[in-house]
Amino acid sequence: MNKQTLTVALFLAMAVGGALYFTNFLQSPILNVTLAVKSFYREGTESIQNSIDEHFDQQDTIIDLRTKNRYYEKELLALHQISDEYQKLLYEHNSTFQTSPQTALIRTLSYVRFGDPHRVWVEMDNFDPSKVYGLLYRGYAAGIVVANNNRPIALLNGDIKSSYAVNVGASQAPGIVRGNNERRLIVEFIPTWIPISVGDEVLTSGLDRIFLAGLKVGKVVSITKASGYQSAVIEPYFYGKNPAYFHVITQVR
């Protein structure tokens, strides 16, 4: 190899090495800037999208709450009117009869058994193990509270041992509702001579002294007859939501 060829080869090697060196040297800050811009853009678009979502979610929530508020205001007005008429009726008849239902807020602790959504341990002040308490969620009958080793346990509507007295439909046909370890409940021992229909609303009767009368339980979806009684399958208004808090009826009268 002559001197000229060696010089050319050395020059090419230096040129390639320099290109590689300066390419990496220049690519690194350029790449960092590009990634920073991409990250900033992604964070910015996500932030804007989240703000938009939150805005519309809040707007929907406000509209929903306004609608419910109008409904509850109307219901409250009707209750005030009924209460006033009731007090006047008692006064006209010199009656000393009084009602004083009481409720308490209780907190859910945990499932009793994993995989069973119908039984939960609850935390309840002044719990009396000898009593059965009516369980409420947003005004709907949700089950009962009983003692298990002197501790309060909530048997939700779906539990097979959760049962209480109800009336079915406008005819107020009496029956006993119970869980079936499924979503839908069963109302049993309804007299056959009292007519009931699919779509009838099921309300607590209050005759078991567990619930107040007239609390909503669900609606009838099917009816069967056997052994001198009718049975109705109902779709409950409350099932398996397992909220963090319930109310219990501590005193019916």
Backbone torsions as a table, in degrees:
resi	resn	phi	psi	omega
1	MET	NA	124.5	-179.1
2	ASN	-79.7	173.5	-174.2
3	LYS	-66.5	-36.5	-177.6
4	GLN	-68.0	-42.8	179.1
5	THR	-63.4	-41.3	178.7
6	LEU	-62.3	-39.1	179.6
7	THR	-65.2	-43.3	179.3
8	VAL	-63.3	-43.9	179.9
9	ALA	-62.5	-42.3	179.7
10	LEU	-64.2	-40.1	179.7
11	PHE	-63.7	-43.8	179.0
12	LEU	-63.9	-40.2	178.9
13	ALA	-62.5	-43.2	179.0
14	MET	-65.0	-37.3	-179.7
15	ALA	-65.9	-44.7	178.7
16	VAL	-63.7	-45.9	179.6
17	GLY	-61.3	-42.6	179.1
18	GLY	-65.1	-39.3	179.1
19	ALA	-62.8	-43.9	179.0
20	LEU	-63.7	-42.8	-177.5
21	TYR	-65.0	-51.2	-176.6
22	PHE	-71.5	-27.0	176.3
23	THR	-64.4	-49.3	177.2
24	ASN	-62.6	-38.2	-178.0
25	PHE	-64.7	-38.8	-179.4
26	LEU	-82.8	-33.6	-177.8
27	GLN	-66.2	-36.4	-175.3
28	SER	-59.3	-54.3	178.8
29	PRO	-66.6	-35.1	178.5
30	ILE	-63.6	-43.4	178.7
31	LEU	-63.9	-41.3	178.9
32	ASN	-62.2	-42.9	178.9
33	VAL	-64.4	-42.1	-179.8
34	THR	-62.0	-45.6	179.2
35	LEU	-64.2	-38.5	178.9
36	ALA	-63.9	-42.1	178.7
37	VAL	-64.1	-43.8	178.8
38	LYS	-61.6	-44.7	179.4
39	SER	-62.3	-44.1	179.3
40	PHE	-62.6	-41.8	179.8
41	TYR	-64.4	-44.1	-179.3
42	ARG	-65.0	-45.2	179.2
43	GLU	-63.1	-38.9	179.7
44	GLY	-64.8	-46.6	-179.0
45	THR	-66.6	-38.7	178.0
46	GLU	-65.0	-40.9	179.5
47	SER	-63.2	-43.6	178.9
48	ILE	-64.2	-43.2	179.9
49	GLN	-63.6	-42.1	178.1
50	ASN	-63.1	-39.8	178.7
51	SER	-64.1	-41.1	178.3
52	ILE	-64.0	-46.0	179.9
53	ASP	-60.7	-45.9	-179.9
54	GLU	-62.1	-38.6	-179.4
55	HIS	-62.3	-48.8	-177.9
56	PHE	-71.0	-34.6	175.8
57	ASP	-62.1	-44.7	178.3
58	GLN	-63.1	-39.3	179.4
59	GLN	-63.2	-44.5	178.5
60	ASP	-63.5	-41.2	179.6
61	THR	-63.2	-43.0	179.5
62	ILE	-62.1	-44.2	179.1
63	ILE	-62.1	-43.7	179.8
64	ASP	-63.4	-43.5	-179.6
65	LEU	-67.1	-36.6	177.3
66	ARG	-63.2	-42.5	179.2
67	THR	-62.4	-46.2	179.5
68	LYS	-64.4	-38.2	-179.2
69	ASN	-62.4	-41.3	177.3
70	ARG	-62.3	-40.7	179.7
71	TYR	-63.7	-47.1	-178.0
72	TYR	-68.0	-33.2	176.0
73	GLU	-63.0	-41.9	178.5
74	LYS	-64.9	-43.6	178.9
75	GLU	-64.2	-40.6	-179.8
76	LEU	-64.0	-40.2	178.3
77	LEU	-62.4	-43.2	178.8
78	ALA	-63.4	-39.9	179.0
79	LEU	-65.7	-38.9	176.8
80	HIS	-61.7	-41.0	179.7
81	GLN	-65.0	-45.2	179.1
82	ILE	-62.2	-42.9	179.3
83	SER	-61.4	-42.1	179.7
84	ASP	-63.6	-44.8	178.9
85	GLU	-63.6	-37.4	-179.4
86	TYR	-65.6	-45.0	179.3
87	GLN	-64.1	-38.3	177.6
88	LYS	-64.7	-39.3	179.4
89	LEU	-63.1	-43.7	177.9
90	LEU	-62.9	-39.8	-178.8
91	TYR	-65.2	-42.8	-178.2
92	GLU	-63.4	-29.4	-177.9
93	HIS	-102.5	12.5	179.0
94	ASN	51.0	39.2	-177.6
95	SER	-88.8	141.6	176.0
96	THR	-102.8	8.2	-179.1
97	PHE	-63.1	133.4	-178.8
98	GLN	-135.7	150.8	171.4
99	THR	-119.6	139.6	-179.3
100	SER	-144.4	64.9	178.6
101	PRO	-65.7	144.8	179.8
102	GLN	-132.3	143.3	178.1
103	THR	-129.1	163.2	177.5
104	ALA	-141.9	148.1	177.8
105	LEU	-86.5	132.2	177.5
106	ILE	-126.2	158.1	-175.6
107	ARG	-115.2	138.5	175.7
108	THR	-77.1	135.2	179.7
109	LEU	-103.4	-54.4	-177.4
110	SER	-169.9	166.9	171.0
111	TYR	-66.1	147.7	173.9
112	VAL	-71.1	-44.3	176.1
113	ARG	-133.9	136.1	178.4
114	PHE	-63.4	132.3	-179.6
115	GLY	95.0	-8.6	176.9
116	ASP	-110.1	103.1	-175.7
117	PRO	-81.2	0.4	-172.4
118	HIS	-98.1	-6.4	-179.0
119	ARG	-131.1	128.1	179.3
120	VAL	-137.1	143.4	170.3
121	TRP	-73.7	141.1	178.9
122	VAL	-129.7	157.4	177.4
123	GLU	-105.2	122.2	-173.6
124	MET	-142.7	128.1	176.7
125	ASP	-77.9	149.0	175.5
126	ASN	55.0	41.1	-179.8
127	PHE	-76.1	132.1	177.6
128	ASP	-108.0	109.1	-176.1
129	PRO	-61.5	-17.8	-178.0
130	SER	-84.2	-8.4	-175.7
131	LYS	-103.7	159.2	169.9
132	VAL	-113.0	126.5	-176.1
133	TYR	-107.3	141.9	173.2
134	GLY	-79.6	134.6	-176.4
135	LEU	-105.4	132.7	-177.5
136	LEU	-123.0	146.9	169.6
137	TYR	-138.0	113.2	-178.4
138	ARG	53.2	38.0	176.7
139	GLY	87.8	-7.5	178.5
140	TYR	-95.3	146.1	173.5
141	ALA	-66.6	125.3	-173.2
142	ALA	-117.8	-5.8	-178.1
143	GLY	142.6	-155.1	179.7
144	ILE	-135.8	161.7	174.2
145	VAL	-118.1	126.7	-179.9
146	VAL	-131.4	178.6	-179.1
147	ALA	-96.3	140.9	172.0
148	ASN	-136.2	108.8	-172.7
149	ASN	54.0	42.9	178.7
150	ASN	65.1	12.9	175.8
151	ARG	-110.5	145.2	-179.4
152	PRO	-73.5	130.6	177.9
153	ILE	-129.1	133.7	179.3
154	ALA	-93.6	120.8	172.9
155	LEU	-98.0	103.2	-176.0
156	LEU	-72.8	169.5	-172.3
157	ASN	-49.1	-36.6	-175.7
158	GLY	-74.3	-15.9	-176.5
159	ASP	-69.3	140.0	-175.2
160	ILE	-67.2	-21.4	179.2
161	LYS	-96.5	2.4	176.1
162	SER	-88.0	108.8	-178.4
163	SER	-144.4	149.5	178.4
164	TYR	-163.3	165.6	-174.2
165	ALA	-80.8	139.4	-178.9
166	VAL	-138.7	166.6	168.7
167	ASN	-119.7	144.5	-176.6
168	VAL	-115.6	124.5	171.6
169	GLY	70.6	-176.1	-178.8
170	ALA	-66.1	-25.3	178.4
171	SER	-77.1	-8.2	-179.9
172	GLN	53.6	46.4	177.3
173	ALA	-65.7	125.1	-178.0
174	PRO	-75.5	150.9	177.6
175	GLY	-168.4	176.6	177.9
176	ILE	-121.0	122.2	178.9
177	VAL	-93.8	143.1	176.8
178	ARG	-146.6	160.2	176.1
179	GLY	-79.9	167.5	-178.0
180	ASN	-137.8	22.1	-174.9
181	ASN	55.9	27.8	176.6
182	GLU	-137.8	-179.6	-179.2
183	ARG	-66.6	-46.8	-176.3
184	ARG	-83.5	151.8	-177.9
185	LEU	-106.7	167.1	-179.7
186	ILE	-123.7	131.0	171.8
187	VAL	-104.3	120.1	-175.6
188	GLU	-111.8	167.6	173.9
189	PHE	61.2	37.8	174.7
190	ILE	-86.4	124.3	-179.7
191	PRO	-58.1	139.5	-176.4
192	THR	-72.1	-23.2	-177.4
193	TRP	-81.1	-4.8	177.0
194	ILE	-102.4	119.6	-175.9
195	PRO	-72.7	136.2	172.7
196	ILE	-133.6	160.0	-176.0
197	SER	-139.4	157.2	171.8
198	VAL	-61.6	134.0	-177.2
199	GLY	99.6	-12.6	177.4
200	ASP	-62.1	144.0	178.1
201	GLU	-88.2	141.6	179.7
202	VAL	-106.5	125.7	-178.6
203	LEU	-124.7	153.6	174.4
204	THR	-66.1	144.4	-179.9
205	SER	-92.7	-25.2	-178.0
206	GLY	80.1	-3.1	-176.8
207	LEU	-74.7	-14.8	177.8
208	ASP	-89.9	-1.9	-179.1
209	ARG	59.9	25.4	173.8
210	ILE	-100.3	-45.8	179.4
211	PHE	-115.4	162.3	165.4
212	LEU	-73.3	156.5	176.3
213	ALA	-73.1	143.7	171.2
214	GLY	91.3	7.6	176.7
215	LEU	-80.1	138.6	-174.9
216	LYS	-74.8	136.4	178.6
217	VAL	-113.6	-49.9	-178.9
218	GLY	175.7	-165.3	179.9
219	LYS	-128.0	146.1	-179.0
220	VAL	-71.8	131.6	177.1
221	VAL	-114.7	-19.7	175.8
222	SER	-160.7	158.4	-175.8
223	ILE	-136.2	138.8	173.6
224	THR	-132.5	158.8	178.8
225	LYS	-128.6	136.5	178.6
226	ALA	-167.3	143.7	174.3
227	SER	54.7	39.5	175.0
228	GLY	79.5	5.1	179.7
229	TYR	-131.4	163.3	171.0
230	GLN	-105.9	150.4	172.4
231	SER	-127.9	142.2	-179.3
232	ALA	-126.1	133.9	171.5
233	VAL	-90.9	131.2	-177.4
234	ILE	-125.6	148.8	173.2
235	GLU	-92.9	113.8	-175.0
236	PRO	-76.5	153.0	174.6
237	TYR	-75.1	-28.3	175.4
238	PHE	-120.1	131.8	173.1
239	TYR	-156.7	124.3	164.8
240	GLY	56.9	23.0	179.1
241	LYS	-79.7	-23.9	179.1
242	ASN	48.4	59.1	178.9
243	PRO	-70.0	168.8	-178.5
244	ALA	-72.1	-26.5	-177.0
245	TYR	-135.7	147.1	171.5
246	PHE	-129.0	174.1	165.4
247	HIS	-115.9	148.0	173.6
248	VAL	-121.7	148.0	175.6
249	ILE	-88.4	110.4	-178.4
250	THR	-88.8	-21.5	177.6
251	GLN	-151.3	125.2	-179.6
252	VAL	-84.7	-47.3	178.3
253	ARG	-134.6	NA	NA
